């Protein structure tokens, strides 16, 4: 961990984002540029009209793809050395590839078809789309799935653990801890489906999106068809109408999905923090850890605080990405280039937060006695049940009677049951109310967990 790192992602949190480093690093970007250039060269060779570039034999394709599969940090460093002379990152990739092909007699004749008719953005937009796809599929979805699975397990475990609700921070109709966790699980499942189905777009249509250089060189080739097949071969969806750049709308959409996921988890982190504060959750201790530099008793909910802070940082970036990237002056300007390079930072802070929540949840256990104590001290929450039964049987002013009895007052089991006994209700209804306690007044909470999470 470099102590002189400017960003905490490369310093303090370095070991928490290692999965993203081969994807969003400069190395990751260069490697995907090489892949795009290689696959474009192979795609060109499939067009029978391009007689100067015969279709590659299987062994030649394997050798070309080997440049990507075996791409190393040293290879990336060699490209960066070329860039110092060209002052152009994509041109440096082109020159490096041409040098590699010149070493192979079978491939040397294909050198001038490297980067043929492409603009740099044809390479870059596809490289970034591949980065985002790999990050989503290989890192973010597995991390999110682990959280969703943990919430599901906890919701099922605590489906029947009655808990006092606190709407507006005040005592309210009871729920179960499992049902509250199930609510978060359900929200995340919806957003997870949107993240998994988010479309990754790509273009390959030249300097202003019109295939100008393509068409003048080989007018007989159906360039949109060839380009579409090429883009789709990379696992991306083809965007047929663009300027020089793919307009990045899909990146904005992806960032907005990530923001919604993070907002849901900020909400959850804050609620869990509050439940720890109320004593509903206990946190396991770790030998040697210190909660406060001066108060020895403290076990702070640091994982949930860490998650909230990192989600906030990520969302600040995601908001900027989604607002800025779809905007480009005329056929293009360069402001998107520097912003795109920061994409990994937003996803890095999200991954740190996912892991912090996972770690924090693993430390929690429920204090059932504390849950029961809070419920037993809050008989006023049965006012809803009593006045609703009174409404059913036509008793006068039920809401007002219960308001007078309970609002701003502290009542207990004895006073509640005395009030119930005074009501002119059918015996079965009166008995049902008399047997009711705050802990048993949870409606269908447990059943909802069983129905939707099983």
C-alpha positions in Angstrom: 0.0 0.0 0.0 1.8 3.2 -1.1 1.8 5.7 1.8 2.4 8.5 -0.7 -0.7 7.7 -2.8 -2.8 10.8 -3.6 -6.1 8.9 -3.7 -7.3 6.6 -0.9 -8.3 4.1 -3.6 -4.6 3.6 -4.4 -3.5 4.0 -0.7 -5.6 3.1 2.3 -8.3 1.1 0.3 -5.9 -0.4 -2.2 -6.5 -4.0 -1.1 -10.3 -3.6 -1.3 -10.5 -2.8 -5.0 -7.9 -5.2 -6.5 -10.6 -6.8 -8.7 -11.2 -3.5 -10.4 -7.6 -2.5 -11.0 -7.0 -4.7 -14.1 -10.2 -3.2 -15.6 -10.2 0.5 -14.9 -6.4 1.1 -14.7 -4.4 2.6 -17.6 -3.2 -0.9 -18.2 -6.9 -2.1 -18.5 -7.7 0.7 -20.9 -4.7 0.0 -23.1 -5.3 -3.8 -23.2 -8.9 -3.2 -24.3 -7.7 -0.8 -27.0 -5.4 -3.5 -28.3 -8.3 -6.0 -28.3 -10.5 -3.6 -30.3 -7.7 -2.9 -32.9 -7.0 -6.7 -33.3 -10.7 -7.6 -33.6 -11.2 -4.8 -36.2 -8.3 -6.1 -38.2 -9.8 -9.6 -38.2 -13.2 -8.2 -39.1 -11.8 -6.3 -42.1 -10.3 -9.5 -43.4 -13.7 -11.2 -43.5 -14.9 -8.7 -46.2 -14.3 -10.4 -49.6 -14.2 -6.9 -51.2 -11.0 -6.0 -49.3 -8.8 -8.2 -51.5 -5.6 -6.6 -50.2 -6.3 -8.2 -46.8 -7.1 -11.9 -47.2 -9.0 -13.6 -44.4 -6.7 -14.8 -41.7 -6.1 -18.5 -41.2 -7.0 -20.0 -37.9 -3.4 -20.0 -36.7 -3.0 -16.3 -37.6 -6.2 -15.4 -35.8 -4.9 -17.2 -32.8 -1.6 -15.3 -32.9 -3.4 -12.0 -33.2 -5.6 -12.7 -30.3 -2.6 -13.9 -28.4 -1.4 -10.3 -28.3 -4.4 -9.5 -26.2 -4.6 -12.7 -24.2 -0.9 -12.5 -23.2 -0.9 -8.7 -22.9 1.4 -7.7 -20.0 2.2 -4.7 -17.9 5.5 -4.6 -19.8 3.6 -4.4 -23.1 1.5 -1.5 -21.7 4.7 0.2 -20.6 6.1 -0.1 -24.1 3.0 1.6 -25.5 3.3 4.4 -23.0 6.9 4.8 -24.1 5.7 5.3 -27.7 3.1 7.7 -26.5 5.8 10.0 -25.0 6.9 10.5 -28.6 3.5 10.6 -30.4 1.7 12.5 -27.6 -1.3 10.5 -28.7 -2.4 7.4 -26.8 -4.4 5.6 -29.4 -1.7 6.2 -32.1 0.8 4.7 -29.8 -1.3 1.5 -29.7 -1.4 1.4 -33.5 2.4 1.8 -33.8 3.0 -0.9 -31.2 0.7 -3.3 -33.0 2.4 -2.6 -36.3 5.8 -3.3 -34.8 4.4 -6.6 -33.5 3.1 -7.6 -36.9 6.3 -6.7 -38.6 8.0 -9.4 -36.6 5.8 -12.1 -38.1 6.2 -12.8 -41.8 2.6 -14.1 -42.2 1.2 -11.0 -40.6 3.5 -8.3 -41.9 1.4 -7.6 -45.0 -1.6 -6.7 -42.7 0.3 -3.9 -41.0 -1.3 -0.9 -42.8 -4.8 -2.3 -42.1 -4.3 -1.8 -38.4 -6.5 1.1 -37.4 -7.8 1.3 -41.0 -10.4 4.0 -41.5 -10.8 4.4 -37.7 -10.9 7.5 -35.6 -9.5 7.3 -32.1 -13.0 7.4 -30.7 -13.9 4.2 -32.5 -11.3 2.5 -30.4 -11.9 4.4 -27.2 -15.7 4.1 -27.0 -15.5 0.4 -27.5 -12.7 0.0 -25.0 -14.6 1.9 -22.3 -17.8 -0.1 -23.0 -15.8 -3.3 -22.6 -14.3 -2.0 -19.3 -17.8 -1.2 -18.0 -19.2 -4.5 -19.1 -16.3 -6.4 -17.4 -16.6 -4.4 -14.2 -20.3 -5.0 -14.0 -20.3 -8.7 -14.9 -17.2 -9.8 -13.1 -17.0 -7.5 -10.0 -20.1 -5.4 -9.3 -22.9 -7.9 -9.8 -21.1 -10.6 -7.7 -20.5 -8.1 -4.9 -24.1 -6.9 -5.0 -25.4 -10.5 -5.2 -23.4 -11.3 -2.0 -25.2 -8.4 -0.2 -28.6 -9.4 -1.5 -28.0 -13.0 -0.4 -26.9 -11.8 3.1 -30.0 -9.7 3.4 -32.2 -12.6 2.3 -30.7 -14.9 4.8 -31.1 -12.4 7.6 -34.6 -11.6 6.6 -35.6 -15.2 6.7 -33.8 -15.8 10.0 -35.5 -12.8 11.7 -38.9 -13.1 9.9 -40.7 -13.6 13.3 -38.6 -11.2 15.4 -41.2 -8.6 16.4 -39.8 -5.1 16.5 -41.2 -1.6 17.3 -41.6 0.6 14.2 -40.6 4.3 14.5 -42.3 6.3 11.8 -41.1 9.9 12.1 -38.9 8.6 14.9 -41.9 7.9 17.1 -43.4 4.6 18.3 -45.6 3.1 15.6 -47.3 -0.2 14.7 -44.9 -3.1 15.1 -43.2 -4.9 12.3 -40.6 -7.7 12.3 -36.9 -7.2 11.8 -37.0 -9.8 9.0 -39.7 -7.8 7.2 -37.7 -4.6 7.4 -34.7 -6.4 5.9 -36.9 -7.9 3.2 -37.9 -4.4 2.2 -34.3 -3.6 1.4 -33.8 -7.0 -0.3 -36.8 -6.3 -2.6 -35.6 -2.8 -3.6 -32.1 -4.1 -4.4 -33.4 -7.0 -6.5 -35.3 -4.6 -8.8 -32.2 -2.4 -9.3 -30.0 -5.5 -9.7 -32.1 -6.6 -12.6 -31.8 -3.2 -14.2 -28.0 -3.2 -13.7 -27.7 -6.7 -15.2 -29.8 -5.7 -18.2 -28.2 -2.3 -18.8 -27.2 -2.1 -22.5 -23.6 -1.4 -23.4 -23.4 0.5 -26.7 -20.6 0.9 -29.2 -19.9 2.6 -32.5 -17.4 2.2 -35.3 -18.3 4.6 -38.0 -15.3 6.9 -38.4 -14.4 10.5 -37.8 -17.9 12.0 -37.8 -20.0 8.8 -37.8 -20.6 8.7 -41.6 -18.1 6.1 -42.7 -16.4 8.8 -44.9 -13.0 7.1 -45.1 -14.5 3.7 -45.3 -16.8 4.4 -48.2 -14.2 6.3 -50.3 -11.7 3.5 -49.9 -14.0 0.5 -50.5 -17.4 1.8 -51.8 -18.5 -1.8 -52.5 -18.3 -2.8 -48.8 -21.5 -2.6 -46.8 -19.8 -0.8 -44.0 -22.7 -0.4 -41.5 -23.4 -4.1 -41.7 -19.7 -5.0 -41.2 -19.4 -2.5 -38.3 -22.5 -3.8 -36.6 -21.2 -7.4 -36.8 -17.9 -6.3 -35.4 -19.3 -4.3 -32.5 -21.7 -7.2 -31.6 -18.8 -9.7 -31.7 -17.4 -7.8 -28.8 -20.6 -8.5 -26.8 -21.9 -4.9 -27.2 -25.0 -3.4 -28.8 -24.4 -1.4 -32.0 -25.3 2.3 -32.1 -26.0 3.1 -35.8 -26.3 6.9 -35.6 -23.5 8.9 -33.9 -21.1 11.7 -34.4 -17.4 11.2 -33.9 -18.3 9.8 -30.4 -20.8 7.3 -29.1 -22.8 9.9 -27.2 -22.4 8.1 -23.8 -26.1 8.0 -23.0 -25.7 4.3 -21.9 -23.0 5.3 -19.5 -25.3 7.9 -18.0 -28.0 5.2 -17.7 -25.6 2.9 -16.0 -24.4 5.5 -13.6 -28.0 6.4 -12.7 -28.7 2.7 -11.9 -25.6 2.7 -9.7 -26.7 5.8 -7.9 -30.1 4.3 -7.1 -28.4 1.2 -5.7 -26.1 3.3 -3.6 -28.9 5.5 -2.4 -30.9 2.5 -1.3 -27.8 1.2 0.6 -27.2 4.6 2.2 -30.7 4.5 3.5 -30.1 0.9 4.8 -26.7 1.9 6.3 -28.3 4.8 8.2 -31.2 2.6 9.5 -28.9 -0.1 10.6 -26.7 2.5 12.4 -29.9 3.6 14.1 -30.9 0.1 15.1 -27.4 -0.4 16.6 -27.8 2.8 18.5 -31.2 1.6 19.8 -29.6 -1.6 20.9 -31.6 -3.8 18.6 -28.4 -5.1 17.0 -25.3 -6.0 18.9 -21.9 -5.9 17.3 -19.3 -8.6 17.8 -15.9 -7.4 19.1 -12.5 -8.2 17.7 -9.6 -8.6 20.0 -7.2 -5.7 19.9 -9.6 -3.3 18.1 -10.2 0.1 19.7 -13.6 1.9 19.4 -12.5 5.2 20.8 -9.1 6.7 21.8 -10.5 7.7 25.1 -13.7 5.8 25.8 -12.8 2.1 26.2 -16.4 0.8 26.2 -17.2 1.9 22.6 -17.9 -0.5 19.7 -18.6 1.9 16.9 -20.7 1.0 13.8 -17.7 2.0 11.6 -18.5 -0.3 8.7 -21.9 1.3 8.2 -20.4 4.8 8.5 -17.6 3.8 6.1 -20.1 2.5 3.6 -22.3 5.6 3.8 -19.3 7.9 3.2 -18.0 5.9 0.2 -21.5 5.6 -1.3 -21.7 9.4 -1.1 -18.4 9.9 -2.9 -19.4 7.4 -5.6 -22.7 9.1 -6.2 -21.1 12.5 -6.5 -19.0 11.2 -9.3 -21.9 9.2 -10.9 -24.0 12.3 -10.9 -21.3 14.2 -12.7 -20.8 11.4 -15.2 -24.5 11.1 -16.0 -24.9 14.9 -16.4 -21.6 15.6 -18.3 -20.9 12.7 -20.5 -24.0 12.9 -22.8 -23.0 16.6 -23.6 -20.5 17.2 -26.5 -20.1 20.4 -28.5 -21.0 19.8 -32.2 -19.5 16.6 -33.5 -17.2 16.3 -30.5 -15.1 18.0 -27.9 -12.5 16.6 -25.6 -14.1 17.2 -22.2 -15.5 13.7 -22.1 -12.0 12.1 -22.4 -10.7 13.3 -19.0 -14.0 12.5 -17.3 -14.1 9.0 -18.7 -10.7 8.3 -17.1 -12.3 8.8 -13.7 -15.0 6.2 -14.2 -13.2 3.6 -12.1 -13.1 6.0 -9.2 -16.9 5.9 -8.8 -17.1 2.2 -9.1 -14.1 1.8 -6.7 -15.8 3.7 -4.0 -19.0 1.7 -4.6 -17.1 -1.6 -4.2 -15.5 -0.4 -1.0 -18.9 0.4 0.4 -20.4 -2.9 -0.7 -17.6 -4.7 1.1 -18.0 -2.5 4.2 -21.7 -3.3 4.5 -21.0 -7.0 4.0 -18.4 -6.9 6.8 -20.7 -4.9 9.1 -23.6 -7.2 8.6 -21.4 -10.2 9.5 -20.7 -8.6 12.9 -24.4 -8.2 13.8 -26.5 -10.3 16.2 -30.0 -9.4 17.3 -30.8 -8.5 20.9 -34.2 -10.2 21.2 -34.5 -9.0 24.8 -34.1 -5.4 23.8 -36.7 -5.8 21.0 -39.1 -7.3 23.5 -38.4 -4.6 26.1 -39.1 -1.8 23.7 -42.4 -3.4 22.6 -43.6 -4.0 26.1 -42.9 -0.3 27.0 -45.1 0.9 24.0 -48.7 -0.3 24.5 -49.9 2.9 22.9 -49.2 1.3 19.5 -52.3 -0.9 19.9 -54.4 2.3 19.6 -54.6 1.6 15.8 -55.9 -1.9 16.3 -58.5 -0.9 18.9 -59.9 2.0 17.1 -60.1 0.0 13.8 -62.1 -2.7 15.5 -64.3 -0.1 17.1 -65.0 1.3 13.6 -66.0 -2.1 12.3 -68.7 -2.4 14.9 -70.0 1.1 14.7 -68.8 2.5 18.1 -68.9 6.3 18.3 -65.8 8.4 17.7 -63.3 5.6 17.9 -60.3 7.6 16.6 -61.1 10.5 18.9 -61.5 8.2 22.0 -58.1 6.5 21.4 -56.5 9.8 20.7 -57.7 11.1 24.0 -56.4 8.0 25.7 -53.0 7.7 24.1 -51.7 10.8 22.5 -48.9 12.2 24.5 -49.7 9.8 27.3 -47.9 6.7 28.5 -50.2 3.7 28.9 -49.5 0.1 29.8 -51.0 -3.3 29.5 -53.4 -2.7 32.5 -54.8 0.6 31.2 -55.1 -0.8 27.7 -57.0 -3.8 28.7 -59.2 -1.8 31.1 -60.2 0.4 28.1 -60.9 -2.7 26.0 -63.1 -4.2 28.7 -65.2 -1.0 28.8 -66.1 -1.3 25.1 -69.4 -2.5 23.8 -68.0 -5.0 21.4 -69.0 -8.6 20.5 -67.3 -11.0 22.9 -65.1 -12.6 20.2 -63.7 -9.2 19.1 -63.2 -8.1 22.6 -61.3 -11.3 23.4 -59.1 -10.9 20.4 -58.2 -7.4 21.5 -57.7 -8.4 25.1 -55.1 -11.1 24.0 -53.3 -8.6 21.7 -49.8 -7.4 22.8 -47.4 -5.1 21.0 -45.2 -8.1 20.2 -48.1 -10.0 18.6 -49.5 -7.0 16.6 -47.2 -7.5 13.5 -49.9 -8.1 10.9 -48.7 -10.2 8.0 -45.1 -9.2 8.4 -43.7 -12.7 8.8 -46.0 -14.2 6.2 -44.8 -11.6 3.7 -41.2 -12.6 4.2 -42.0 -16.3 3.8 -44.1 -15.6 0.6 -41.6 -13.4 -1.2 -38.2 -14.7 0.0 -38.7 -18.4 0.0 
